[in-house]
Structure formats: C-alpha cells, structure tokens
C-alpha cells in the first residue's frame, strides 16, 4: 500500500473518496526532498538548505539552512552568513529557487 493510500484510508473524512492520482509535478517535488536548495529573496538574501516541503501557498520550508547577505556596500567583499536552522520562506518574497543536481551543480 502506498503512503498516499495509507494516509487517505486513515482519514475518516476521506473514506469512500477516490484516491487522487499522483501527478508529474508531485513526483518532481518529491524528488527534490532532502536535496540542497538555494532560495533568493527580494531583499538580496540567499538561503541555502535542504528542501523539506512546499505548501499550497507556494511557501518553501528549508532545514539546516544558512542565510547569506550579499555585500552591496563598496567596503564589503563576498557574503556574510549565519546558520538559522529551519525556516519558512513566503512565496511573495522569493525571486528564484534552485535545486542541486546529483552532480553538485544547481539548476532552476
């Protein structure tokens, strides 16, 4: 029995309802679980962490996350970072999301 069917059968509100088919988009998102993700938000911060989930509102949750503020002042070089652990990034702030490939390169 698949996880989706088991969860469906254990929810009394869904008993008797058809089990939704897993779409290609859902399979793709499942393949991203526990992969390294880089999320850039509008204020220039970059979050790098393990992809944990995405909700219906397209908010992204990362775990074991580092936050980087890219230097915009002339006297700063590179980025300064800090460990923040688990974080939820609201979709309205996100400008780009990249997931790491198996060969350690990022793609959008």
C-alpha positions in Angstrom: 0.0 0.0 0.0 1.4 3.4 -1.0 1.9 6.2 1.5 -0.8 8.3 -0.2 -3.4 5.4 0.0 -2.5 4.7 3.7 -2.9 8.4 4.6 -6.1 8.6 2.6 -7.6 5.5 4.3 -6.6 6.7 7.8 -8.5 10.0 7.4 -12.2 9.4 8.3 -13.2 12.4 6.2 -11.8 10.9 3.1 -13.1 7.3 3.5 -15.1 6.4 0.4 -13.5 9.2 -1.7 -11.3 8.3 -4.6 -7.5 8.5 -4.0 -6.1 11.4 -6.1 -3.6 10.3 -8.8 0.0 11.5 -8.2 0.8 14.0 -11.0 4.1 14.5 -12.7 4.5 17.8 -10.7 4.1 16.0 -7.4 6.6 13.3 -8.4 9.1 16.1 -9.3 8.6 17.8 -6.0 9.0 14.5 -4.2 12.4 14.0 -6.0 13.5 17.4 -4.5 13.0 16.3 -0.9 16.3 16.4 1.1 18.2 17.9 -1.8 20.2 21.1 -1.4 18.2 24.2 -2.4 19.2 27.8 -2.9 16.4 30.4 -2.5 17.0 34.1 -3.3 14.5 36.7 -1.9 13.7 40.3 -2.9 16.0 42.0 -0.3 19.0 40.1 -1.7 19.4 37.5 1.0 20.2 33.9 -0.1 19.1 30.8 1.9 20.9 27.5 1.3 19.4 24.5 3.0 17.8 21.1 2.5 14.4 21.3 0.7 11.8 20.0 3.2 8.4 21.0 1.7 6.2 23.4 -0.2 2.6 24.2 0.7 -0.4 25.2 -1.4 0.6 28.9 -1.0 4.0 28.1 -2.5 5.8 28.9 0.7 9.0 26.9 1.0 10.5 25.2 4.1 14.2 24.5 4.3 16.0 22.7 7.1 19.7 23.0 8.1 19.6 26.4 6.5 22.3 29.1 6.2 21.4 32.7 5.4 23.7 34.9 3.5 23.5 38.7 3.0 25.3 39.6 -0.2 27.6 42.6 0.2 26.2 45.7 -1.5 28.3 48.3 0.2 31.7 49.1 -1.6 33.7 48.1 1.5 32.2 44.6 1.8 33.5 41.7 -0.2 31.6 38.5 -0.7 28.9 37.4 1.6 28.4 37.1 5.3 26.4 34.2 6.6 24.8 32.7 9.7 23.1 29.3 10.5 19.4 29.7 11.0 18.2 26.0 11.1 14.7 25.5 9.8 13.0 28.4 8.0 9.8 29.0 6.0 10.2 31.5 3.2 7.0 33.1 2.0 6.4 32.9 -1.8 5.8 36.6 -2.1 9.4 37.3 -1.1 11.1 34.7 -3.4 12.8 35.8 -6.6 14.5 32.4 -7.5 14.7 28.8 -6.4 17.4 26.4 -7.5 17.7 22.7 -6.5 21.1 20.8 -6.6 21.6 18.1 -9.2 23.2 14.8 -8.5 26.5 16.2 -9.9 26.5 19.0 -7.3 25.5 21.7 -9.8 22.4 23.9 -9.3 19.5 24.2 -11.7 16.4 26.4 -11.6 
